[in-house]
Amino acid sequence: MDYDYRTGFVTYPDAEPGSPAAEAPYIDHGTDRVDPTRFYSSEEAALEWDKMWTKSWLFVGLTQDLPEVGDWFKADYGKESFLIVRHGEGDDGIAAYFNVCPHRGNRIVHTDFGSAAGAGGEGACVFTCDFHGWKFGLDGKNVEIRDEMIFRKEAIAHRPGLKAVKCSVWNSLVFINMDPQSKSLLEHLDVIQSIWRPIRSRNIALSATSKPVGMRTGRRRSTHSSNSITPTTCIRRLRPSPKRSAANMICMAMATAG
């Protein structure tokens, strides 16, 4: 086989001219040793967090984890914590919020899973901050401000609720994105959709028994715990393997593509 190290392999030889697949660049990494500080430097970790983790679509769980309206789970990435909630039917009925009370920044939920099924709809009180008792519904809206009379009216006139995070579902996989200006999930997935099209949701659900090591979660279906792992080590530790779940391989491809 003819191979030119200056141009590398053609990843998608049958790609249509002008398509994203045809434009996938070849990167010549040279022959120099990789600087080891990229794997443990706090500066490198901060750069990755600012330029990659907060700009990419991040896998947080499965729709099977939210079977009923009112079900929710918590997912942590780096220093941020997120609350993923089912407030309605179907994929559009799943939303995500920063797991932070807008009053004093306290965490809203502390356990990994919970359910408020039968709470009475989106506007019903579901989440209560255990610091000052502010209450929020499945839709993230503020339901009650305890001792509201002590606040200046102009300070709470907008009824501060939970801050929403972009959330989207593809093939039973739930993703979030901290960047409000990001492209859509389907645009971000790009050619991954066609590569993984033969895989059915059921197959992914059954095989996704581990989570990306950059995410900390106590998910019931997970056999992997990574409370001490930080995002800076995620890409280094996610190696292609026949044993790795379909969900993790998709997440690895998405993270490294950017």
N, C-alpha and C positions, 0 to 999 in steps of 0.2 A: 504494500500500500504506500502510495506517495504521500509524504507528509512534510510540510514546510513549517518550521517552528515560528516563522515570522508572521504567519497568518493563522496558524492553529487549525483545529477541526471546525468544520461547518456544522453548527448545532442542528439547524433545520434545513437540510438541503432542498427540500421540496416546498419551502415557504414561498408564497407569492411575493413578487418584487414590491417593495414599499411597505410590507406588513411588519409589525413589531418583531416577529420571529426572524425575518430576513435581516432586520437591522440590529439584531443582537450582536453587540461588539465582541471581538476576541480581545482578551486582555493578556498581554505578555507580562508575566510577573518577574521576568528576569531570572538571574541565577544567584542573586545575593541572599544571604541568610535573613530570615524574617526577624525583625527586632523583637525579642521576647517580651519587652515591656508592654507590647500591645495586649498581652494576655493578663497582666496584673496591674497595670498603671491606672490610678484613679483618674488621671487626666483623660486617658483613652476611654475609660468607662463613661465619663461625663460627655465626651464627644459622641460616642455611640448612642447614648441616651438622647442627646439633643438632636442628632442628625438622622438616627435610624428608628429607634424604638418609639419615639413620640410622633413619627411621621408614617409609620407602616400600619398595615392591617394586622392585628394580633389575634391569634386564636385563643379563645377563652373557655370553650366548652361545646357541648352538644345539645341539640334541641331536645334530645331524649332526657336531658337533665331538667327540663321544664315542661313536663307533660300537661300540667293544669294551670289555668289562669290563677295567679297569685304565687306560683312557685318562683323561687329566686336562688341564686348562688353568688358567692363572692370569688373574685379572682384578683390576684395581686401581681403586678409587674413592677419590678424595681421598687421605687419609693411610693408608687401610686397603688391605690386600692379601688376596685370597681364593683358595682352592684349590677348584676344582670337579672332582669325581671321579665316574666311573662305577664303582660297586661291584656292580651287579647288572643284570638285564635290565629293559627298560621304563623309563617315566618315573619310577617309584618307585625305580629303581636309581641315581639320581643324587643326590649329596650335596654339601654345601659346608662348608668349614671356613675359619676365619681362617688365613691363611698365616703362622702364628707358632708357633714352638716354645714350649711351656709352661715350659721350663726357664729360658732367658735371653732370650726374646723375639726370637730370630734368625729370619729368613725361612727357610722350609722349602724352597721351590722358587724359582728365580731366572729360569728361562726361561718362555716363554709356553705351550708345549705339551710334553707328554710322554706316555709310555705304559709301563705295567708289566704289559701283557697277558701272561698265563701265569705270573704271579708266585706263584700257588698259593692264591688265595682271599682273602677279606677280612682274615684274620688274619695273612697273610704280610707280611714286611717290604717296604714299597714306598718310603717316604719316609724319608730320613736327614738329620737336621740336621747341617750341615757345621761347626758350632761345637763341640759336645761329643759328637756321634755318636748322639744319641737317635734311635730308629727307630719308625716308625708304619705301620699298615696302611691299606688302603683304607677301612676303617670308622672311621678316625681314632684307634683305640685304640693305646695304647703297647705296642709289641712288645718293645723292649729298651732298657734304661738302661745305658749303658756305665759300667763301674766302679761298679756298683751298691753294692758293699760300702762305699764311702766315704760314702754318704748315710745320714743317720739314718732308720731304718725308718719312723717316723711321718711323715716329710716326703714319702715317695713311696709310702705304703701305698695310696693311691687310684690309683696308676699313671696319673699325669697324661697325658692324650691331647690331641689337637687339639680346639680349641673349635669346636663345630658352629654353623653359621648356618642359619636357615630357608631351605629351598630348595624350589622348586616349578616345574613345567613346564606350560605351556599352549601347545598348537598348535605344538610343536617349539621354542618359546622358553623359555629357562632364566632364572629369576629368583631373586634372593636377597633376604633381609630381615634387617637387623641387629637389629631389635626383636623379642625373643621373645614380646612380648605383642600383636603386630600381628594384624590380621584375616587370614584366609586369602587366597591369591592370587586365587581366584575371587570372593571377596567384594569384594576391592579392584578387580578388573576391572569388576565390576558390568555396566553396559550395554555396555561395550566388547565383551563376548563376543558379543552379538547383532549389533552393528554389523559385526564382523569375521568372523562365522560363515561367510560364503560363501568366505572365503579358505582355501585348502588349505595344509597344512604344506609341501608341495613348493614352492608359489608363494612362501611367505615365505622359505624356505631359499634360493631362487634370487635373490630380490630384496634380501635383507638383506646388502648388500655394504658397508655402512658402519655404524658404531657410534655411539651417543650420545656427543657430545663431552665429556661429563663423565666418561667412562670411558677409561682408558688401557689399550690392549691391542695386541699384535702379531699378532692373529688372522690365520691364513692366508687366510681368505676376505675379510678387511677390506681396503679400499682407502684407509682413513682412519687417520691416526696423530695422536694429540693429547696427546703427552707433556707439553706445556706448558700444557694446558688444565686449569682447576680447576672444581669443581662450581658455583661461583658464577656462571660464565659460561654454563653449559649451557642454561638455559631461554632466555636472551637470544639465543643463537645458533641454537637449534632453531626454524626458521621453517617453516611449512607450505609444501610445494613439491610439484608433480606429480612431480618427479624423486626425492623422498625415499623411501627404502625403507619397506615396510609395517612392518617391525620398529621402525624409528625413530619412525614416526608413532604407533604404539601406545605406545612408551615416553614420548614427549612428552605424549600425552594422559594417561597415568597420573601422570606427575610433576606436571603442572600442575593435575590434578584435586584434589590434596590441598591 
